[in-house]
């Protein structure tokens, strides 16, 4: 792509990169910036997950604290992604997207200076806030820039870049922790600042502000408390027992507040989660499938980090390389799936992708402590291919039926549901794999120093891992069924669009 000079009737020739918003090539400039955001997010995810055993040893964390280094970031980005989408609809997507880069970079800098697990978890919350603004606006910016018939290619490209980040992240993370664990976070700083600078230069504001003003503060607070309570209860239950008062209290908070959140949203004038957009059958089915995809797949890398570093005794770099086939499968399948979906629709392809992922997850239950790597490599590749087949067509289908001025909140809804599934996926898998495993064995596995343990002592962990994988495979099959609930054609516009206009919302 060559640099083009932007000119306007009122200004002289400028050396600013990019083109005007109405230029035919603007869409590719916008895609370059959103792809950089996806690269940042996925590299960060991969580098941190592979570094968890080193973090546990360096900061002397408990197993629960170590897991919450991941969960704190995911919950904050999940809860605030809708608020971020709402703010971008009100005040501009470009400004919100660039702010996400800056906050993410500053939080990464602070995280590297953490002295204990509590400080690190707090910095991870701030990282999640920055990520929420990136997640909420990336798909909306791409959808604004691309014609509907090319959305599959655009989303496929973003997913392909994400897969590249997933390939690089674990390997890079292994190399960074060999220097020192703070570099896992400090590496994000120049990348985040570069993303902010590039976006400031090339992005243009295309969407008109939403006429419905206001923020849903009660809904946001209730969702924060409800999701945090539920995830805390699930993640702690496997470690301390399901009769623990804190476990029961967390589960009770989630069970009460999450339904209350839905009731609040149904009555709010400017809701955090606009329930009207789910009246469209395509959007509802696609977002439901995205939630199930997060639930069925996200914990997989988390599990395999501890399988390779804990049970099989690999170092961080080796484990990172061994995880690469998962992302390589996505890298190959995503752009091809996007092209196919643009020509033939997303319904069958998305469902088939979930079935392929389910098959790979089920085959992983054959793995044990001494299984040769080539078997795991094949199963990881299959799951990656299935994920690539699902993600880009599904995202293009749901975003293609949303009115332009509502794409920020729609993208936020997609990310919120997908990330909620991912958060629950890790919490559930943690509860399963830690159940009835002796504490000293768990600490060695999660610290990556379990290679000296006998097969008999590792057997409960491997058994629990198989149970978790069977559950994830079954969940993926449910996702395939949900994918088939969408209409056969994704050409119809949102029929319920008038329901989100100001007069109807005021009357609700």
VOGU-3710 file (C-alpha; in Angstrom, 3 decimals, decimal comma):
1> xxxxxxxxxx> 0,000/0,000/0,000  1,525/3,321/-0,987  1,227/6,594/0,883  -1,415/8,868/-0,595  -1,616/12,596/0,054  -4,835/13,920/1,483  -6,117/17,180/0,066  -9,256/19,229/0,661  -10,623/22,267/-1,149  -9,833/24,515/1,820
11> xxxxxxxxxx> -6,330/23,359/2,665  -2,999/23,034/0,994  -1,405/19,703/0,165  -0,540/17,806/3,308  2,012/15,164/4,083  -0,394/13,390/6,420  -0,662/9,652/5,640  -3,947/8,250/4,494  -6,836/9,458/2,376  -10,101/11,290/2,886
21> xxxxxxxxxx> -13,037/9,404/4,356  -14,872/9,215/1,027  -11,865/7,838/-0,848  -12,195/4,290/-2,211  -9,016/3,216/-0,423  -9,925/4,605/3,027  -11,282/1,234/4,106  -7,805/-0,316/3,854  -6,238/2,436/5,935  -8,900/1,920/8,614
31> xxxxxxxxxx> -8,323/-1,837/8,485  -4,588/-1,341/9,029  -5,286/0,488/12,288  -7,883/-1,947/13,625  -5,584/-4,827/12,710  -2,850/-3,230/14,800  -5,258/-3,142/17,738  -6,088/-6,815/17,261  -2,383/-7,622/17,085  -1,746/-5,799/20,363
41> xxxxxxxxxx> -4,596/-7,551/22,152  -3,713/-11,060/20,995  0,039/-10,751/21,494  -0,620/-9,520/25,038  -2,921/-12,462/25,704  -0,437/-15,032/24,432  2,649/-13,581/26,115  0,932/-13,345/29,495  -0,624/-16,811/29,494  2,689/-18,455/28,675
51> xxxxxxxxxx> 4,347/-16,391/31,436  1,893/-17,388/34,188  4,124/-20,060/35,775  7,044/-17,588/35,926  4,770/-14,915/37,379  3,586/-17,323/40,034  7,138/-18,089/41,108  8,360/-14,475/40,986  5,465/-12,903/42,892  4,752/-15,911/45,167
61> xxxxxxxxxx> 1,086/-15,980/44,207  -1,551/-18,503/45,138  -3,232/-20,475/42,367  -6,367/-18,325/42,696  -4,378/-15,059/42,516  -2,537/-16,311/39,454  -5,773/-17,056/37,660  -7,215/-13,687/38,627  -4,313/-11,960/36,871  -6,130/-13,198/33,751
71> xxxxxxxxxx> -9,710/-12,869/35,010  -9,394/-9,293/36,341  -8,421/-8,051/32,894  -11,136/-10,055/31,186  -13,895/-8,967/33,562  -13,032/-5,263/33,358  -12,806/-5,342/29,560  -16,010/-7,387/29,338  -18,069/-5,226/31,674  -16,911/-1,911/30,234
81> xxxxxxxxxx> -16,939/-2,851/26,551  -20,603/-1,848/26,253  -20,031/1,441/28,060  -17,076/2,040/25,767  -19,241/1,287/22,731  -21,916/3,621/24,054  -19,412/6,444/24,598  -18,035/5,960/21,092  -21,548/6,182/19,617  -22,042/9,449/21,515
91> xxxxxxxxxx> -18,674/11,173/21,132  -16,838/9,510/18,257  -15,237/6,137/17,602  -11,858/7,475/16,586  -11,343/9,341/19,861  -12,447/6,358/21,934  -10,269/3,930/19,974  -7,134/6,050/20,321  -7,797/6,506/24,035  -7,913/2,741/24,396
101> xxxxxxxxxx> -4,403/2,431/22,958  -3,005/5,057/25,341  -4,625/3,638/28,484  -3,509/0,123/27,567  0,092/1,280/27,076  0,231/3,190/30,386  -1,322/0,296/32,316  1,196/-2,109/30,768  4,022/0,132/31,948  2,660/0,118/35,500
111> xxxxxxxxxx> 2,022/-3,637/35,498  5,706/-4,322/34,915  6,572/-2,506/38,147  4,135/-4,515/40,299  5,592/-5,712/43,594  2,968/-8,335/44,369  -0,083/-10,070/42,942  -2,553/-7,481/44,265  -0,790/-4,599/42,521  -0,576/-6,588/39,302
121> xxxxxxxxxx> -4,280/-7,432/39,397  -5,144/-3,714/39,811  -2,976/-2,766/36,836  -4,643/-5,536/34,863  -8,030/-3,960/35,608  -6,760/-0,703/34,072  -5,419/-2,638/31,085  -8,883/-4,106/30,679  -10,429/-0,631/30,609  -8,134/0,342/27,736
131> xxxxxxxxxx> -8,851/-2,926/25,955  -12,607/-2,331/26,269  -12,309/0,792/24,110  -10,244/-1,104/21,545  -12,620/-4,083/21,437  -15,765/-1,940/21,277  -14,599/0,133/18,341  -12,482/-2,113/16,093  -15,384/-3,965/14,465  -17,476/-0,774/14,278
141> xxxxxxxxxx> -14,695/1,182/12,523  -14,246/-1,605/9,977  -17,991/-1,898/9,399  -18,227/1,866/8,860  -15,441/1,794/6,289  -16,273/-1,327/4,251  -19,261/-2,021/2,006  -21,408/-4,812/3,293  -20,411/-7,258/0,552  -16,743/-7,030/1,634
151> xxxxxxxxxx> -17,258/-7,306/5,388  -16,344/-10,993/5,442  -12,947/-10,279/3,880  -12,368/-7,386/6,303  -13,310/-9,373/9,390  -11,333/-12,320/8,086  -8,279/-10,093/7,779  -8,698/-8,858/11,353  -9,081/-12,436/12,557  -6,032/-13,476/10,542
161> xxxxxxxxxx> -3,991/-10,715/12,199  -5,306/-11,882/15,565  -4,121/-15,379/14,701  -0,673/-14,013/13,867  -0,643/-12,420/17,313  -1,626/-15,725/18,857  1,243/-17,423/17,030  3,776/-14,790/18,068  2,481/-14,220/21,609  3,394/-17,511/23,315
171> xxxxxxxxxx> 6,775/-17,758/21,588  7,547/-14,111/22,308  6,327/-14,529/25,880  8,712/-17,417/26,409  11,592/-15,253/25,227  10,534/-12,239/27,298  10,224/-14,142/30,577  13,714/-15,527/29,925  14,863/-11,887/30,305  12,519/-11,049/33,194
181> xxxxxxxxxx> 8,750/-11,238/33,670  8,070/-7,429/33,565  9,029/-7,409/29,886  5,862/-9,370/29,159  4,033/-6,108/29,968  6,598/-3,505/28,926  6,653/-4,925/25,410  3,077/-3,607/24,966  4,061/0,021/25,625  5,692/0,946/22,285
191> xxxxxxxxxx> 3,113/-1,114/20,383  0,231/0,704/22,093  1,698/4,153/21,547  2,408/3,306/17,902  -1,228/2,245/17,477  -2,455/5,552/18,943  -0,172/7,573/16,675  -1,133/5,617/13,538  -4,843/5,876/14,300  -4,572/9,621/14,887
201> xxxxxxxxxx> -3,044/9,983/11,429  -5,218/7,735/9,286  -8,639/7,270/10,916  -11,578/9,489/10,001  -14,853/9,866/11,894  -17,603/8,447/9,663  -20,549/7,812/11,978  -22,977/10,471/13,147  -23,468/10,706/16,946  -26,399/8,755/18,330
211> xxxxxxxxxx> -29,381/10,994/19,099  -30,266/9,046/22,260  -28,038/10,567/24,942  -27,069/9,294/28,372  -25,161/6,495/30,086  -26,508/3,532/32,006  -24,611/3,797/35,300  -26,947/1,498/37,339  -26,760/-1,210/34,686  -22,972/-1,022/34,550
221> xxxxxxxxxx> -22,599/-1,304/38,329  -25,029/-4,212/38,596  -23,301/-6,091/35,780  -19,845/-5,522/37,318  -20,964/-6,910/40,663  -22,994/-9,762/39,201  -20,352/-11,081/36,801  -17,525/-10,650/39,331  -19,464/-12,498/41,991  -20,372/-15,370/39,685
231> xxxxxxxxxx> -16,840/-15,783/38,333  -15,296/-15,524/41,802  -17,620/-18,202/43,137  -16,975/-20,596/40,262  -13,198/-20,098/40,194  -12,828/-20,482/43,974  -15,203/-23,427/44,299  -12,837/-26,006/42,861  -10,036/-24,899/45,200  -11,809/-24,470/48,545
241> xxxxxxxxxx> -14,970/-26,532/48,112  -18,480/-25,572/47,076  -19,619/-25,186/50,660  -17,216/-22,294/51,299  -19,260/-19,218/52,432  -17,337/-16,979/50,020  -18,119/-19,349/47,165  -21,799/-19,469/48,045  -21,915/-15,698/48,508  -20,283/-15,027/45,137
251> xxxxxxxxxx> -22,630/-17,419/43,340  -25,645/-15,850/45,078  -24,579/-12,346/44,027  -24,268/-13,482/40,419  -27,575/-15,370/40,394  -29,450/-12,366/41,777  -27,765/-9,451/40,000  -27,334/-10,777/36,465  -31,103/-11,233/35,897  -31,608/-7,859/37,587
261> xxxxxxxxxx> -29,245/-6,380/35,013  -31,496/-7,578/32,182  -34,537/-5,997/33,867  -32,680/-2,694/34,295  -31,685/-2,681/30,632  -35,257/-3,317/29,505  -36,417/-0,172/31,347  -33,486/2,172/30,709  -33,804/5,079/28,280  -30,157/4,735/27,177
271> xxxxxxxxxx> -29,251/1,171/28,174  -25,760/-0,247/28,431  -27,039/-3,310/26,545  -29,678/-2,304/24,015  -32,013/-5,295/24,020  -33,798/-4,004/20,920  -30,907/-5,031/18,677  -31,581/-8,658/19,632  -34,988/-8,492/17,944  -33,137/-9,164/14,711
281> xxxxxxxxxx> -32,874/-12,912/14,325  -29,498/-12,802/12,587  -27,903/-10,626/15,248  -29,413/-12,603/18,133  -28,291/-15,990/16,798  -24,823/-14,743/15,850  -24,172/-13,111/19,229  -25,478/-16,197/21,015  -23,070/-18,323/19,001  -20,224/-15,891/19,806
291> xxxxxxxxxx> -20,951/-16,310/23,527  -20,864/-20,093/23,207  -17,676/-19,947/21,143  -15,972/-17,983/23,922  -17,310/-20,453/26,478  -16,129/-23,507/24,546  -12,702/-22,410/23,302  -11,087/-19,649/25,317  -9,858/-21,772/28,230  -8,054/-24,133/25,859
301> xxxxxxxxxx> -4,771/-22,192/25,724  -4,983/-21,686/29,479  -5,238/-25,456/30,009  -2,452/-26,326/27,583  0,028/-23,888/29,121  -0,153/-25,871/32,346  -0,316/-29,196/30,522  2,942/-28,469/28,676  4,821/-26,528/31,358  3,371/-28,341/34,345
311> xxxxxxxxxx> 2,570/-31,938/33,457  5,108/-32,373/30,629  7,828/-30,144/32,106  8,515/-27,910/29,081  10,130/-24,500/29,445  8,186/-21,371/28,456  9,687/-21,035/24,965  9,054/-24,689/24,108  5,489/-24,508/25,402  4,895/-21,359/23,352
321> xxxxxxxxxx> 6,098/-23,063/20,183  3,936/-26,096/20,913  0,835/-23,875/21,156  1,457/-22,298/17,740  -0,657/-24,801/15,698  -3,834/-23,490/17,363  -3,216/-20,019/15,943  -1,822/-21,312/12,642  -5,097/-23,118/12,007  -6,958/-19,840/12,570
331> xxxxxxxxxx> -4,466/-18,002/10,368  -5,151/-20,293/7,409  -8,899/-20,676/7,833  -9,995/-17,115/8,727  -9,433/-15,258/5,427  -10,722/-18,196/3,375  -13,831/-18,372/5,556  -14,398/-14,630/5,159  -14,244/-14,876/1,358  -16,604/-17,866/1,346
341> xxxxxxxxxx> -19,091/-16,095/3,647  -19,173/-12,988/1,423  -20,215/-15,187/-1,515  -22,353/-17,888/0,064  -23,467/-16,658/3,504  -22,313/-17,447/7,028  -24,932/-19,831/8,414  -23,607/-23,238/7,379  -19,942/-22,255/7,592  -20,217/-20,920/11,147
351> xxxxxxxxxx> -22,039/-24,052/12,303  -19,499/-26,309/10,592  -16,669/-24,408/12,267  -18,153/-25,149/15,685  -18,483/-28,842/14,787  -14,841/-28,978/13,667  -13,759/-27,334/16,939  -15,844/-29,832/18,907  -14,125/-32,718/17,127  -10,682/-31,334/17,939
361> xxxxxxxxxx> -11,599/-30,791/21,594  -12,965/-34,328/21,896  -9,792/-35,803/20,356  -7,711/-33,949/22,942  -9,120/-36,214/25,630  -6,685/-38,886/24,358  -3,706/-36,880/25,665  -1,828/-37,955/28,783  1,486/-37,115/30,457  3,636/-38,983/27,923
371> xxxxxxxxxx> 1,646/-38,438/24,698  3,984/-37,518/21,813  3,686/-33,910/20,698  2,539/-34,659/17,144  -0,847/-35,824/18,411  -1,520/-32,655/20,378  -0,297/-30,609/17,427  -2,912/-32,163/15,128  -5,765/-31,637/17,601  -4,744/-28,006/18,230
381> xxxxxxxxxx> -4,639/-27,358/14,480  -8,133/-28,799/14,045  -9,541/-26,537/16,779  -7,764/-23,545/15,230  -9,242/-24,278/11,805  -12,710/-24,594/13,324  -12,298/-21,278/15,137  -11,184/-19,543/11,956  -14,163/-20,978/10,071  -16,509/-19,589/12,714
391> xxxxxxxxxx> -15,138/-16,196/13,794  -14,884/-14,017/10,696  -18,186/-15,097/9,024  -20,032/-14,821/12,339  -18,709/-11,335/13,087  -19,394/-10,069/9,566  -22,947/-11,441/9,680  -23,877/-9,775/12,967  -22,267/-6,403/12,207  -23,709/-6,285/8,689
401> xxxxxxxxxx> -27,305/-6,038/9,953  -26,792/-3,131/12,357  -27,622/0,501/11,534  -24,458/2,654/11,226  -25,146/4,859/14,244  -25,618/1,794/16,473  -22,518/-0,167/15,445  -20,509/0,934/18,472  -22,998/-0,498/20,939  -23,578/-3,553/18,703
411> xxxxxxxxxx> -19,837/-4,269/18,558  -19,766/-3,803/22,318  -22,619/-6,283/22,757  -20,780/-8,832/20,620  -17,565/-8,456/22,592  -19,375/-8,433/25,929  -21,121/-11,720/25,245  -18,059/-13,356/23,703  -15,815/-12,213/26,563  -18,391/-13,206/29,168
421> xxxxxxxxxx> -18,256/-16,684/27,689  -14,445/-16,567/27,826  -14,419/-15,462/31,479  -16,841/-18,202/32,471  -14,824/-20,684/30,404  -11,655/-20,089/32,438  -13,539/-20,033/35,750  -15,320/-23,301/34,916  -12,190/-25,063/33,666  -10,245/-23,937/36,746
431> xxxxxxxxxx> -12,973/-25,360/38,985  -12,875/-28,681/37,110  -9,097/-29,193/36,792  -8,390/-28,279/40,432  -11,111/-30,486/41,901  -9,737/-33,178/44,250  -6,122/-32,480/43,213  -3,759/-32,172/46,223  -2,712/-28,572/46,899  1,014/-29,272/46,663
441> xxxxxxxxxx> 0,529/-30,926/43,250  -1,526/-27,963/42,012  1,119/-25,468/43,121  3,819/-27,377/41,258  1,704/-27,689/38,103  0,730/-24,012/38,082  4,325/-22,979/38,806  5,680/-25,135/35,982  7,822/-27,308/38,251  5,823/-30,544/38,227
451> xxxxxxxxxx> 8,169/-32,566/36,014  9,489/-34,489/39,023  6,049/-35,764/40,012  5,078/-39,355/39,306  2,381/-40,293/36,811  0,157/-41,365/39,684  0,333/-37,928/41,339  -0,373/-36,193/38,030  -3,247/-38,559/37,162  -6,026/-36,535/38,901
461> xxxxxxxxxx> -5,049/-33,395/36,991  -5,004/-35,251/33,631  -8,347/-36,900/34,438  -9,911/-33,535/35,288  -8,440/-32,001/32,123  -10,213/-34,680/30,078  -13,522/-33,922/31,811  -13,109/-30,225/31,050  -12,308/-30,942/27,390  -15,386/-33,146/26,993
471> xxxxxxxxxx> -17,512/-30,343/28,459  -15,974/-27,796/26,082  -16,586/-30,105/23,108  -20,244/-30,536/24,068  -20,603/-26,770/24,449  -19,172/-26,259/20,962  -21,812/-28,593/19,521  -24,497/-26,485/21,208  -22,927/-23,489/19,471  -23,314/-25,229/16,121
481> xxxxxxxxxx> -27,042/-25,653/16,745  -27,385/-21,977/17,733  -25,533/-20,946/14,561  -28,136/-22,778/12,486  -30,929/-20,732/14,073  -29,966/-17,680/11,996  -31,720/-16,944/8,694  -30,333/-18,635/5,592  -29,641/-15,232/4,023  -27,764/-12,385/5,731
491> xxxxxxxxxx> -28,871/-9,777/3,203  -31,891/-8,439/5,092  -31,397/-5,217/7,071  -32,377/-4,898/10,708  -36,157/-4,806/10,776  -36,361/-3,503/14,329  -34,175/-0,443/13,790  -36,938/2,093/14,639  -37,231/0,544/18,110  -33,987/2,154/19,215
501> xxxxxxxx> -34,922/5,687/18,153  -35,498/8,322/20,806  -39,345/8,465/20,760  -39,777/4,705/21,258  -37,064/4,562/23,902  -38,736/7,411/25,803  -42,025/5,594/25,746  -40,546/2,343/26,983
//
